[in-house]
Amino acid sequence: MDINECYDTLGLTRDASFEQVHKRFIELSKRFHPDSKFNISDTDKVYYQERFKEINEAYQTIKSSYDGKTIAITENRNRNLSNYDIAKAYYAKGVNFLKEGDINNALDCFLNAYRKDETNPRYLRNVVKCLMEKPRRLHESKEYCMKLIKLEDYNGENFFLLGKIYYKAELKSAALNYLKKAKMLNYKNSELDTLLEELDGKPGFARKVFSIFGKNKD
């Protein structure tokens, strides 16, 4: 059974989401499961058995075409989980993808976590970190980072991330301003120190010497 036949078997179009596929599979499984039928003829029993087999085969084929994180989260919804719980599940899956170096799937998970719970800055921060790895999406990462700062304007890491975004975009004056803000908020990071030294134009030692002796120069 090819993928188009699978969607036809479930009575869906090819653009249906996996969530719709899963929901339809549950509905049809309950309707055609042979064990749910009582006092039916042998002919009808064969019909239900074959129909159930086709439905299951179609679902499994479509399921195999999706990645694990989509399936896991969608199937969890069948348990009537809250958005809070679904967001946590997406986030945990995203962390696993990130550990495996799979930025694309990690980003999808973190975005879905954020959409389910927009009050958690941790989800949004990871969206920003993933987008920053994609040069063509720096503008998008900046937009999300601005939302992050509105949500959590006391966290120096958020300003550090925005500074890095501007640095990657080669807007060094803006980058320096946000990196200084991160430092002012006591965010400690060796990369922050390195960037500040580069953008300030003075190595750390030279800056110290200047601060001590600069006023005494003739």
C-alpha positions in Angstrom: 0.0 0.0 0.0 1.6 3.3 -1.1 1.3 6.5 0.9 -1.5 7.9 -1.1 -3.6 4.7 -0.7 -3.0 4.9 3.0 -4.5 8.4 3.2 -7.4 7.2 1.1 -8.0 4.2 3.3 -8.3 6.6 6.3 -10.5 8.9 4.3 -8.1 11.8 4.5 -6.3 14.0 2.1 -2.5 14.0 1.8 -2.2 17.4 3.5 -3.7 16.1 6.8 -1.6 16.6 9.9 -0.4 13.6 11.8 -2.7 14.7 14.6 -5.6 14.3 12.2 -4.3 11.0 11.0 -4.0 9.7 14.6 -7.5 10.9 15.5 -9.0 9.2 12.4 -7.1 6.0 13.1 -8.6 5.8 16.6 -12.1 6.5 15.3 -11.9 3.8 12.6 -10.2 1.3 14.8 -13.1 1.5 17.3 -15.6 1.2 14.5 -14.1 -1.8 12.7 -12.3 -3.7 15.4 -13.6 -7.3 15.0 -13.6 -8.0 18.7 -16.1 -5.1 19.2 -18.7 -6.9 17.1 -21.1 -9.4 18.6 -23.5 -11.8 16.9 -22.3 -11.2 13.4 -22.0 -13.6 10.5 -18.8 -15.2 9.5 -18.8 -13.2 6.3 -19.2 -9.9 8.3 -16.4 -11.0 10.7 -14.0 -11.5 7.8 -15.0 -8.1 6.4 -14.2 -6.4 9.7 -11.0 -8.3 10.1 -9.8 -7.2 6.7 -11.0 -3.7 7.1 -9.2 -3.4 10.5 -6.1 -4.8 9.0 -6.1 -2.2 6.2 -6.7 0.6 8.6 -3.8 -0.5 10.8 -1.5 -1.0 7.9 -2.4 2.5 6.5 -1.8 4.1 9.9 1.5 2.4 10.5 2.8 3.3 7.0 1.9 7.0 7.5 3.3 6.9 11.0 6.7 5.6 9.8 6.9 8.7 7.5 6.9 11.0 10.5 9.7 11.5 13.0 9.5 10.3 16.6 8.8 13.6 18.2 5.6 14.3 16.2 4.3 10.9 17.0 5.1 10.9 20.6 3.5 14.3 21.3 0.4 13.6 19.2 -0.3 10.2 20.8 0.1 11.8 24.2 -2.8 14.1 23.4 -5.0 11.1 23.4 -4.5 11.0 27.1 -6.2 14.4 27.5 -3.0 16.1 28.7 -3.0 19.7 29.5 -1.1 22.2 27.4 1.4 22.5 30.2 2.2 18.8 30.1 2.3 18.7 26.3 4.8 21.6 26.4 7.0 19.8 28.9 6.9 16.7 26.6 7.9 18.7 23.6 10.7 20.4 25.5 12.1 17.1 26.8 12.1 15.7 23.3 13.8 18.8 22.0 16.6 18.5 24.5 17.2 14.9 23.3 17.3 16.1 19.7 19.7 18.8 20.7 22.0 16.3 22.4 22.0 14.3 19.1 23.0 17.4 17.1 19.6 17.5 15.4 18.9 21.2 15.3 15.9 21.1 13.0 13.9 18.7 15.1 15.0 20.3 18.3 13.8 23.7 17.0 10.4 22.2 16.0 10.0 20.8 19.5 11.0 24.0 21.3 8.6 26.0 19.1 5.8 23.7 19.8 6.6 23.8 23.5 6.5 27.6 23.4 3.2 27.6 21.5 1.7 25.5 24.2 3.1 27.5 27.1 4.2 31.0 26.2 4.9 31.9 29.8 8.0 29.7 30.1 11.2 31.6 29.1 13.2 28.4 29.0 11.2 27.2 25.9 11.6 30.5 24.1 15.3 30.7 25.0 16.0 27.4 23.3 14.0 28.5 20.2 16.4 31.5 20.0 19.5 29.3 20.5 18.4 27.0 17.7 17.5 29.8 15.3 20.9 31.4 15.9 22.5 28.4 14.3 20.8 29.2 11.0 22.3 32.2 9.3 19.3 32.8 7.2 17.0 33.0 10.2 18.9 35.6 12.3 16.1 38.1 11.9 13.6 35.6 13.2 15.9 34.7 16.1 16.1 38.5 17.0 12.3 38.7 17.0 12.0 35.8 19.4 14.8 37.1 21.5 13.0 40.5 21.9 9.9 38.5 23.1 12.1 36.7 25.5 13.5 39.9 27.0 10.0 41.3 27.4 9.1 38.1 29.3 12.3 38.0 31.4 14.1 41.4 31.3 16.3 40.6 34.4 18.2 37.7 32.9 21.6 38.6 31.5 21.7 35.6 29.3 18.8 36.9 27.2 20.8 40.1 26.5 23.9 38.0 25.8 21.9 36.0 23.2 20.6 39.2 21.6 24.2 40.6 21.5 25.4 37.5 19.8 22.6 37.7 17.2 23.7 41.3 16.3 27.3 40.1 16.3 26.5 37.4 13.8 24.7 39.9 11.7 27.9 42.1 11.8 26.0 44.9 13.6 28.8 45.3 16.1 27.7 48.6 17.8 24.3 47.1 18.7 26.0 43.9 19.7 28.3 45.7 22.1 25.4 47.5 23.8 23.5 44.3 24.5 26.6 42.4 25.6 27.4 45.2 28.1 23.9 45.0 29.4 24.4 41.2 29.9 27.6 42.0 31.8 25.9 44.6 33.9 23.3 42.0 34.9 26.1 39.8 36.2 25.9 37.2 33.5 29.1 35.2 33.6 30.3 33.6 30.4 33.8 33.3 28.9 32.4 33.9 25.4 30.8 37.1 26.7 34.2 38.3 27.9 35.9 37.4 24.7 33.3 39.3 22.6 33.5 42.3 24.8 37.2 42.5 24.5 37.0 42.2 20.7 34.3 44.7 20.3 35.7 47.2 22.8 39.0 47.1 20.8 41.1 46.7 23.9 42.4 43.4 25.3 41.5 42.9 28.9 45.1 43.6 30.2 45.4 46.8 28.1 42.1 48.0 29.4 43.2 47.6 33.0 46.5 49.4 32.3 44.7 52.2 30.6 42.3 52.6 33.5 45.2 52.7 36.0 47.7 54.9 34.1 45.6 56.6 31.4 44.9 59.7 33.4 48.6 60.2 34.3 49.8 60.3 30.7 51.3 63.6 29.6 
